[in-house]
Amino acid sequence: MKITEVRPLVMGTTWRNLTFVMVQTDEGLTGVGEVRMVNNTDALLGYLNEAVPNHVVGSDPFAVEAIVERMRRSDFGRPGQVEMSGIGAIEIACWDIVGKALNQPVYRLLGGPVRGSIKAYANGWYRVERTPQAFHDAARRVVEKGYRALKVDPFGSGWYELAHDERILSISLVEAVRDAVGPEVDLFVEMHGRFAPSVAIALSRELERFQPGWIEEPVPPENLSALRKVADHVALPIATGERIHARHEFRELFELQAADVVQPDITMCGGITEARKIASWADAYYVLVAPHNVGGPVATTAALHLAAATTNFKIQEHFNDFGEAYVKEAATGAPEVVDGYFALPSGPGLGVTLNEDVIREHPQQTIHFDLFSQDWHLRQAERSSPADVLPHACS
């Protein structure tokens, strides 16, 4: 079996473009991958146009490791987010093909399930006025949908520090959410790499009374010594890792023992195999894995296959119950969250089928999503005129 073509399809929403990648073979099997790039979709498409003819077309899709190694090494660069995202989308699609060829779900090919269901936490649910009452009501709606865990970034456009009134408001938002969901529901607090260590430490101590399951990216991710400083001075678990794109970059994080939970995004760190290696390495340091996931139905389902077969998995992030309905309609077969849990994916491969008509009805948008802008949490990205996007087919 050989790969004959790679065909990207981009679907736009109000704040994110989702790139689906269809990998076609000479035996009629097609695999699908997905990635959500942050403000770099055209860069991703450009990378695929150059990388696919050189490293992917003509390859055996069963040779997943060889394809990834060629894409990662042979261009003689230091792969970053764009390259590793392109690699991840291709790699996930190859696993989909392998599963279909063998008539097995991917998680069975990863060693089989170690759990019967996968706990989910909600994100993207607080697209409301930034007041305690609005956050309280929105959090109640999350619980009413059956979720038993949710995450919130209450810190507005904060950077390095917070003004006194912003600090009071941010803490009051977390208090409102905890009051809404009660003590039994897991609450995670996102910081998006906003703060100087001293500010992160002080905020974390104020948050302790709400018993969050973790604080996430309390400091900018480039300086792991700063993260270690926070870890040494707070009692709360620390999560990080969504902006780390290769296993080698996790080395210092593990050696410093600066995090309790790592959050590799399988679509942006090179795919399922790479994320599995990161999870195994984390296990040696007694660190849990909670994969980052801002993707649509394909990326989410791929993450569930990893979760099903990963012993030190903790919980899975999910946005799609709180976005445009058509995002979930872009693929059939993706598990839904029921009573706070995903069922294991079913069907061979990933178990999902793209709906290309839905994707074509919602073309790529020219948008810029800025987590440090005023009212970013409403997820109404800055928008210019629609992009004049050319069709891409890599063969």
C-alpha positions as CSV (number, residue, x, y, z in Angstrom):
1,M,0.0,0.0,0.0
2,K,1.3,3.5,-0.9
3,I,0.1,7.0,-0.2
4,T,-0.9,8.8,-3.4
5,E,-2.2,12.1,-2.3
6,V,-2.7,14.3,0.7
7,R,-5.7,16.7,0.6
8,P,-6.1,19.5,3.2
9,L,-9.6,20.9,3.9
10,V,-10.0,24.0,6.1
11,M,-13.2,24.8,8.0
12,G,-13.6,28.3,9.5
13,T,-15.4,29.3,12.7
14,T,-15.7,32.6,14.5
15,W,-12.4,32.1,16.3
16,R,-10.5,29.1,14.9
17,N,-9.7,27.5,11.6
18,L,-9.7,23.7,11.7
19,T,-7.6,21.9,9.1
20,F,-8.6,18.4,8.2
21,V,-6.1,16.3,6.2
22,M,-7.2,13.4,4.0
23,V,-4.4,10.9,3.1
24,Q,-5.4,8.7,0.2
25,T,-3.8,5.4,-0.8
26,D,-3.6,3.3,-4.0
27,E,-5.7,0.6,-2.4
28,G,-8.7,2.9,-1.9
29,L,-8.3,3.5,1.9
30,T,-8.4,7.1,3.1
31,G,-7.2,8.3,6.5
32,V,-8.1,11.6,8.1
33,G,-6.2,13.8,10.5
34,E,-6.8,17.3,12.0
35,V,-5.1,20.2,13.6
36,R,-6.2,23.6,14.8
37,M,-3.4,26.1,14.2
38,V,-3.3,29.3,16.2
39,N,-3.2,32.1,13.6
40,N,-0.9,30.1,11.3
41,T,-3.2,28.1,9.0
42,D,-1.7,29.3,5.8
43,A,1.8,28.6,7.1
44,L,0.6,25.0,7.8
45,L,-0.8,24.6,4.3
46,G,2.4,26.0,2.8
47,Y,4.5,23.5,4.9
48,L,2.3,20.6,3.7
49,N,2.7,21.7,0.1
50,E,6.4,21.4,0.3
51,A,6.8,18.5,2.7
52,V,4.2,16.0,1.3
53,P,5.8,15.5,-2.1
54,N,9.2,15.0,-0.5
55,H,8.4,12.9,2.5
56,V,4.9,11.4,2.3
57,V,3.7,10.6,-1.2
58,G,4.8,7.1,-2.2
59,S,5.3,6.0,1.4
60,D,3.7,3.0,3.1
61,P,1.2,4.4,5.6
62,F,2.1,1.5,8.0
63,A,5.6,2.9,8.2
64,V,4.4,5.6,10.6
65,E,7.7,6.0,12.4
66,A,9.7,6.3,9.2
67,I,7.3,9.0,7.7
68,V,7.5,11.1,10.9
69,E,11.3,10.8,11.1
70,R,11.8,11.9,7.5
71,M,9.5,14.9,8.0
72,R,11.1,15.8,11.3
73,R,14.7,15.4,10.4
74,S,15.3,15.6,6.7
75,D,14.5,19.3,6.2
76,F,17.4,20.1,8.5
77,G,15.6,22.5,10.8
78,R,14.4,22.6,14.3
79,P,10.8,21.7,14.0
80,G,8.4,24.1,15.7
81,Q,4.6,24.4,16.0
82,V,3.9,24.6,12.2
83,E,6.1,21.6,11.2
84,M,5.1,19.4,14.1
85,S,1.4,20.2,13.4
86,G,1.8,19.2,9.8
87,I,3.5,16.0,10.9
88,G,0.8,15.3,13.5
89,A,-2.0,15.6,11.0
90,I,-0.3,13.2,8.6
91,E,0.6,10.8,11.4
92,I,-2.9,10.6,12.8
93,A,-4.3,10.0,9.3
94,C,-1.8,7.1,8.8
95,W,-3.0,5.5,12.0
96,D,-6.6,5.8,10.7
97,I,-5.5,4.0,7.5
98,V,-3.7,1.3,9.5
99,G,-6.7,0.7,11.7
100,K,-9.1,0.5,8.7
101,A,-6.8,-1.9,6.9
102,L,-6.7,-4.2,10.0
103,N,-10.4,-3.6,10.9
104,Q,-9.4,-2.5,14.4
105,P,-9.8,0.7,16.4
106,V,-6.5,2.5,16.8
107,Y,-6.4,2.2,20.6
108,R,-6.3,-1.6,20.2
109,L,-3.2,-1.2,18.1
110,L,-1.6,0.9,20.9
111,G,-1.8,-2.0,23.3
112,G,-5.5,-2.1,24.1
113,P,-7.7,-0.2,26.5
114,V,-6.8,0.4,30.1
115,R,-10.1,2.1,30.9
116,G,-13.7,1.7,29.8
117,S,-14.5,5.4,29.5
118,I,-12.7,8.7,29.3
119,K,-13.4,11.6,31.7
120,A,-13.9,15.0,30.0
121,Y,-13.6,18.6,31.1
122,A,-15.4,21.5,29.4
123,N,-13.6,24.5,28.0
124,G,-14.9,27.4,25.9
125,W,-18.1,27.6,27.9
126,Y,-17.7,31.1,29.4
127,R,-18.4,33.2,26.4
128,V,-20.4,35.6,28.5
129,E,-20.2,38.9,30.3
130,R,-17.2,39.0,32.6
131,T,-19.2,39.2,35.8
132,P,-19.6,36.7,38.7
133,Q,-23.3,36.2,38.0
134,A,-22.7,35.5,34.3
135,F,-19.9,33.1,35.0
136,H,-22.0,31.4,37.7
137,D,-24.9,30.9,35.3
138,A,-22.7,29.6,32.5
139,A,-21.0,27.2,34.9
140,R,-24.3,25.8,36.0
141,R,-25.2,25.2,32.3
142,V,-22.0,23.1,32.0
143,V,-23.0,20.9,34.9
144,E,-26.5,20.6,33.5
145,K,-25.0,19.2,30.3
146,G,-23.6,16.4,32.4
147,Y,-20.0,17.5,32.8
148,R,-18.2,16.7,36.0
149,A,-15.2,19.0,35.3
150,L,-14.5,22.3,33.7
151,K,-11.8,24.9,33.2
152,V,-11.8,28.7,33.3
153,D,-9.3,31.5,32.7
154,P,-10.7,34.4,34.8
155,F,-7.8,36.8,34.3
156,G,-9.0,39.0,31.4
157,S,-6.1,40.4,29.4
158,G,-3.6,40.2,32.3
159,W,0.1,40.2,31.5
160,Y,2.9,39.7,34.1
161,E,0.7,41.4,36.8
162,L,-2.9,42.4,37.5
163,A,-4.3,45.7,38.7
164,H,-5.9,45.5,42.1
165,D,-9.4,45.7,40.8
166,E,-8.7,43.1,38.2
167,R,-7.3,40.8,40.8
168,I,-10.4,41.1,42.9
169,L,-12.6,40.5,39.9
170,S,-10.7,37.4,38.8
171,I,-10.8,35.8,42.2
172,S,-14.5,36.5,42.4
173,L,-15.1,34.8,39.1
174,V,-13.5,31.6,40.3
175,E,-15.5,31.9,43.5
176,A,-18.7,32.2,41.5
177,V,-17.8,29.1,39.4
178,R,-17.0,27.0,42.4
179,D,-20.3,28.1,44.1
180,A,-22.2,27.2,40.9
181,V,-20.8,23.7,40.4
182,G,-20.3,22.6,44.0
183,P,-17.4,20.8,45.7
184,E,-17.8,17.6,43.8
185,V,-17.0,18.9,40.3
186,D,-13.4,19.3,39.2
187,L,-12.4,22.9,38.5
188,F,-9.2,23.8,36.7
189,V,-7.8,27.3,36.5
190,E,-6.0,28.4,33.3
191,M,-3.4,31.1,33.4
192,H,-2.3,31.0,29.8
193,G,1.3,31.8,30.7
194,R,0.4,35.3,31.8
195,F,2.2,36.1,35.0
196,A,5.5,36.8,36.6
197,P,6.4,34.1,39.1
198,S,5.7,36.3,42.2
199,V,2.2,37.2,40.8
200,A,1.5,33.6,39.9
201,I,2.5,32.4,43.4
202,A,0.3,35.0,45.1
203,L,-2.7,34.3,42.9
204,S,-2.3,30.6,43.4
205,R,-2.4,31.0,47.2
206,E,-5.6,33.0,46.9
207,L,-7.1,30.2,44.7
208,E,-6.3,27.4,47.1
209,R,-9.6,27.8,49.0
210,F,-11.5,26.8,45.8
211,Q,-9.5,23.6,45.5
212,P,-8.7,23.7,41.8
213,G,-7.4,20.5,40.3
214,W,-4.5,22.4,38.8
215,I,-3.3,25.8,37.8
216,E,-2.2,25.8,34.2
217,E,0.7,27.6,32.6
218,P,1.2,30.1,35.5
219,V,4.2,31.7,33.8
220,P,5.3,32.1,30.2
221,P,6.4,28.7,28.9
222,E,9.8,29.6,27.6
223,N,11.5,29.7,31.1
224,L,11.1,26.5,32.9
225,S,13.2,27.7,35.9
226,A,10.5,30.3,36.5
227,L,7.9,27.5,36.5
228,R,10.0,25.6,39.0
229,K,10.0,28.7,41.2
230,V,6.2,28.7,41.2
231,A,6.1,24.9,41.8
232,D,8.4,25.3,44.8
233,H,6.1,27.9,46.5
234,V,2.5,26.7,45.8
235,A,0.5,23.8,47.1
236,L,-1.6,23.4,44.0
237,P,-0.8,20.9,41.2
238,I,0.7,22.6,38.1
239,A,-0.1,21.7,34.5
240,T,1.7,22.8,31.4
241,G,2.9,21.5,28.0
242,E,0.5,22.6,25.2
243,R,3.2,24.8,23.7
244,I,5.9,22.2,23.8
245,H,6.1,20.5,20.4
246,A,8.7,17.7,20.7
247,R,9.6,15.1,23.3
248,H,13.1,16.5,23.7
249,E,11.6,19.8,24.9
250,F,9.9,17.9,27.7
251,R,13.3,16.8,29.1
252,E,14.1,19.8,31.2
253,L,10.5,20.0,32.4
254,F,10.7,16.5,33.7
255,E,14.2,16.8,35.2
256,L,13.2,20.0,37.0
257,Q,10.0,18.2,38.3
258,A,8.3,21.5,37.7
259,A,4.9,20.1,36.7
260,D,2.4,17.5,38.0
261,V,0.4,17.2,34.8
262,V,1.7,17.5,31.2
263,Q,-0.6,18.6,28.3
264,P,0.9,17.6,25.0
265,D,-1.5,18.3,22.1
266,I,-1.3,15.3,19.8
267,T,-2.1,17.4,16.8
268,M,0.8,19.8,17.5
269,C,3.5,17.5,18.9
270,G,3.8,15.2,15.9
271,G,0.8,12.8,16.4
272,I,-0.3,9.9,18.5
273,T,3.1,8.1,18.5
274,E,5.0,11.1,19.7
275,A,2.4,11.9,22.4
276,R,2.6,8.3,23.5
277,K,6.3,8.6,24.0
278,I,5.9,11.8,26.0
279,A,3.3,10.1,28.2
280,S,5.6,7.1,28.8
281,W,8.5,9.5,29.7
282,A,6.1,11.4,32.0
283,D,5.1,8.1,33.7
284,A,8.8,7.6,34.8
285,Y,8.5,10.8,36.8
286,Y,5.0,10.0,38.2
287,V,3.5,12.8,36.1
288,L,-0.1,12.5,34.7
289,V,-1.1,13.4,31.1
290,A,-4.1,15.5,30.2
291,P,-3.8,16.2,26.5
292,H,-4.5,19.7,25.3
293,N,-7.3,19.7,22.7
294,V,-8.8,22.7,20.9
295,G,-9.7,20.7,17.8
296,G,-12.8,19.5,16.2
297,P,-14.3,16.0,16.1
298,V,-11.3,14.3,14.4
299,A,-8.7,15.7,16.7
300,T,-10.8,14.9,19.7
301,T,-11.4,11.3,18.7
302,A,-7.7,10.8,18.0
303,A,-7.0,12.1,21.5
304,L,-9.5,9.6,22.9
305,H,-7.7,6.7,21.3
306,L,-4.5,7.9,23.0
307,A,-6.4,8.3,26.3
308,A,-7.9,4.8,26.1
309,A,-4.5,3.1,26.0
310,T,-2.4,5.4,28.2
311,T,-2.0,4.3,31.8
312,N,-1.1,7.7,33.3
313,F,-3.9,9.6,31.5
314,K,-5.9,12.0,33.7
315,I,-8.7,13.8,31.8
316,Q,-9.5,15.1,28.3
317,E,-10.2,18.7,27.3
318,H,-13.2,19.3,25.1
319,F,-14.5,22.5,23.4
320,N,-17.1,21.3,20.9
321,D,-20.2,21.3,23.1
322,F,-19.8,25.0,23.5
323,G,-19.0,26.2,19.9
324,E,-20.8,26.3,16.6
325,A,-23.0,23.2,16.1
326,Y,-21.6,22.6,12.6
327,V,-18.1,21.8,14.0
328,K,-19.4,18.5,15.4
329,E,-21.3,17.9,12.1
330,A,-18.0,18.0,10.2
331,A,-17.5,14.3,11.1
332,T,-19.7,11.5,12.0
333,G,-18.8,8.7,14.5
334,A,-17.1,10.9,17.1
335,P,-18.1,10.0,20.7
336,E,-20.2,12.4,22.7
337,V,-19.8,13.4,26.4
338,V,-22.4,11.6,28.4
339,D,-22.6,12.1,32.2
340,G,-19.1,13.6,32.1
341,Y,-17.4,10.8,30.1
342,F,-16.6,9.8,26.6
343,A,-17.3,6.3,25.5
344,L,-14.3,4.6,23.8
345,P,-14.3,5.2,20.1
346,S,-15.8,2.5,17.9
347,G,-15.2,1.3,14.4
348,P,-12.0,0.6,12.6
349,G,-9.2,3.3,12.5
350,L,-10.3,6.4,14.3
351,G,-13.9,5.5,13.7
352,V,-14.9,8.9,12.2
353,T,-16.0,9.9,8.7
354,L,-15.6,13.4,7.3
355,N,-18.6,15.3,6.0
356,E,-16.9,17.4,3.2
357,D,-20.1,19.2,2.4
358,V,-20.3,20.7,5.9
359,I,-16.6,21.7,5.7
360,R,-17.1,23.4,2.3
361,E,-20.1,25.3,3.6
362,H,-17.8,27.0,6.2
363,P,-14.6,28.0,4.4
364,Q,-11.4,29.2,6.0
365,Q,-11.7,32.6,7.7
366,T,-9.1,35.4,8.0
367,I,-9.1,35.8,11.7
368,H,-6.7,36.6,14.5
369,F,-7.3,35.2,17.9
370,D,-5.5,37.1,20.7
371,L,-5.6,35.7,24.3
372,F,-4.3,39.0,25.6
373,S,-6.9,41.3,24.0
374,Q,-9.8,42.8,25.9
375,D,-12.8,40.4,26.1
376,W,-10.9,37.6,24.4
377,H,-13.0,35.1,26.3
378,L,-16.0,35.9,24.1
379,R,-14.0,34.1,21.3
380,Q,-14.9,36.6,18.7
381,A,-11.6,36.9,16.9
382,E,-10.5,40.0,15.0
383,R,-11.7,39.5,11.4
384,S,-10.6,41.1,8.1
385,S,-12.0,40.4,4.7
386,P,-12.4,36.7,3.9
387,A,-9.1,35.1,2.7
388,D,-8.7,34.4,-1.0
389,V,-7.7,30.8,-0.2
390,L,-6.4,28.7,-3.0
391,P,-7.3,24.9,-3.0
392,H,-4.5,22.7,-1.8
393,A,-3.8,19.2,-3.0
394,C,-0.5,17.6,-2.3
395,S,0.3,14.7,-4.6
